[in-house]
Structure formats: C-alpha cells, structure tokens
Amino acid sequence: MGTKVCRYCFKEIRDRDELVTASNWFRIRPFHYRCFELVEEDTKTIAGTWKPINGRAGLVNVFLMLVLAVWMLTTGTLGVIGDLLGFLALYPILLRVLSFVLIESRLPKFLEDKSHR
C-alpha cells in the first residue's frame, strides 16, 4: 500500500478514518480531517475553496449529480443544453471515482493503534 501525505502538514495519512480528499479546480488532494478544517479557515476567496469529495457531503453531491446526469442524458429535457448539463454533472462523479481509486483504496480502512503520529 502506498503512503499518502497530507498536503497541509506534510505528515503521513495512516488510514481512511483520518482522510479527507478535496478538490479545487481539477485537482484532488489528500488532507487529515483536522488539517482540512484549517485549510477551510485559511481560505480567503470562493475561487480558492477546497470541496470535500469523500464523506457525507461528497456522497450526497455524487448521488444528486448522478440523478441529474442520468435524467438529462436519457430524456430530451432541454434538448442539447440538457445533454451538456448531463455531461457537466458527470464531473463530481468522475472526481469521486478518481479519489477512491488513486487515494482511498491505497489506505487501510481503520488502524486500531494511532498513538504515534
């Protein structure tokens, strides 16, 4: 299993329990959940915000975008604009899949001993 390093504190992320993957303008980065809170506090503009991909917020976002994409791509709603919206709705789904394959799947789910960090 590959080691992942937090992009804020540059320490190793040991398991998925302490991992938050976030995206910002086509970038996916791993953070500790504590470090991600600090990143959110340090953010000054809306353009610089990091959005969590995993967790409940990411799951809800992926589910809603999947429903929107399927609806827009399988029906004739809004014509060509609906197809374009359907393809754009696939973006968060693609981010979630990439996040899981590239980052989360390489970490163990849970480690009992987290004492040394």
PyMOL commands that set and color helices and strands:
alter all, ss='L'
color gray80, all
select helices_A, chain A and resi 16-18+33-42+55-74+79-102+104-106
alter helices_A, ss='H'
color red, helices_A
select strands_A, chain A and resi 4-5+12-13+19-24+27-32+51-52
alter strands_A, ss='S'
color yellow, strands_A
deselect
rebuild
show_as cartoon
